């Protein structure tokens, strides 16, 4: 083992722990609760250079799906199984709402076509915005006199 190589850096550990909190929108209090430790103990990880014991990290792994290798060394993805086909399939199976399922298929198609995540998000916001409009283009077309006259003639003719 090379003694010059350091696999653990306290400062980087704290940065990754904060990144995890940001990504999951969780608080230190919540992480403390998941691990069965006090808020003061958790605060010591962030502010006083303390490192959690294995049982605390194991609780976070089990409860929050955090990748312990990433948390401790920065190697790998933040979450366990992230980026694997099995994880993607599991994520897709968790979507039970039919509209959300269609949106997922559309987002995947847009992504494969080269759309950026921002463009995909803007597209869905625009779709949702249009759903709240009082009249769609199709409804307006149905109300035009020309369409109504054509419809009336087709009904009257045998």
PyMOL commands that set and color helices and strands:
alter all, ss='L'
color gray80, all
select helices_A, chain A and resi 10-24+28-35+39-47+54-64+68-73+85-93+98-112+117-131+137-143+145-156
alter helices_A, ss='H'
color red, helices_A
deselect
rebuild
show_as cartoon
